[in-house]
């Protein structure tokens, strides 16, 4: 992974995975014998972020899922802003060099 775009892109993918897991948990809130999954985000050696999904064996806790939805949404929005800023800086650099 190289550059800010790669790092923000990996974080965006990790937060998206986490959001999908949270949505799956909420969708199955009333499903009999359903156990929730959890996503763990961790940094990688090259500055990126990875998501690991694992089962918890627990029932769905709607308050935890609500917090996860808000947190994931914030993470996605933040990393999209980083990608936009990197794109804007690249355009400006090319404009200066031209």
C-alpha positions in Angstrom: 0.0 0.0 0.0 1.4 3.3 -1.0 0.3 6.8 -0.3 -2.6 8.4 1.5 -5.1 7.2 -1.1 -4.2 3.5 -0.5 -4.4 4.0 3.3 -7.7 5.8 3.2 -9.0 3.3 0.7 -8.2 0.3 2.9 -9.9 2.1 5.9 -12.9 2.8 3.7 -13.1 -0.9 2.8 -12.7 -1.9 6.5 -15.5 0.5 7.7 -17.7 -0.7 4.9 -17.2 -4.3 5.9 -18.0 -3.4 9.5 -21.2 -1.6 8.4 -22.3 -4.7 6.5 -21.8 -6.9 9.5 -23.7 -4.4 11.7 -26.6 -4.3 9.2 -26.7 -8.1 9.0 -26.9 -8.3 12.8 -29.8 -5.7 12.9 -31.6 -7.5 10.1 -31.5 -10.7 12.0 -32.4 -9.2 15.4 -35.6 -11.4 15.7 -34.2 -14.5 13.9 -34.4 -17.5 16.2 -31.0 -18.9 17.3 -29.1 -16.1 15.4 -25.8 -15.1 17.0 -24.2 -11.7 16.3 -21.0 -11.2 14.5 -18.4 -8.6 15.4 -15.8 -6.7 13.3 -12.4 -5.9 14.6 -10.5 -3.2 12.8 -6.7 -3.2 13.1 -3.8 -1.4 11.4 -1.6 -3.3 9.0 2.1 -3.0 8.8 2.0 -0.7 5.8 -0.3 1.9 7.4 -3.6 0.5 6.1 -6.6 -0.9 8.0 -8.0 -4.4 7.9 -11.3 -5.8 9.1 -11.7 -9.2 10.7 -15.2 -10.6 11.2 -15.8 -13.2 13.9 -18.8 -14.7 15.6 -19.6 -13.7 19.2 -22.0 -16.4 20.2 -24.2 -13.7 21.8 -27.6 -12.4 20.8 -27.8 -9.1 19.1 -27.5 -6.0 21.4 -29.4 -3.3 19.5 -27.7 -0.5 21.5 -24.2 -1.7 20.6 -25.3 -2.0 16.9 -26.6 1.5 17.0 -23.3 2.8 18.2 -21.5 0.7 15.6 -23.7 2.2 12.8 -22.9 5.8 13.9 -19.2 5.0 14.3 -19.0 3.2 10.9 -20.8 6.0 9.1 -18.4 8.5 10.6 -15.4 6.4 9.5 -16.7 6.1 6.0 -17.4 9.9 5.7 -14.0 10.8 7.1 -12.0 8.5 4.8 -14.1 9.8 1.8 -13.0 13.3 2.8 -9.4 12.2 2.9 -9.6 10.7 -0.6 -11.2 13.9 -1.9 -8.5 16.0 -0.3 -5.8 13.8 -1.8 -7.5 14.1 -5.2 -7.7 17.9 -4.9 -4.0 18.1 -4.0 -3.0 16.0 -7.0 -5.1 18.1 -9.3 -3.5 21.3 -7.9 0.0 19.9 -8.2 -0.7 18.9 -11.9 -2.1 22.4 -12.5 1.0 24.0 -11.1 3.3 21.8 -13.2 1.4 22.4 -16.4 
